[in-house]
């Protein structure tokens, strides 16, 4: 399964990373994703396609505060 990371999701992830003062390494550990995957999610120009695991990890992390 593949899914699309939107600009809103990418921006929300970057903001949450900054608010929680997480390094990319810490964010990768929290999301249980590899560092290159986290780098790509944070740096690629959105929208872009990711695996289902990556999409689920990012969305679950963003929904933690709701």
Secondary structure, DSSP 4 states (H G I P E B T S, - for coil): -EEEE-HHHHHHHHHHHHHTT--HHHHHHHHT--HHHHHHHHHSPSSEEEEHHHHHHHHHHHHTT-
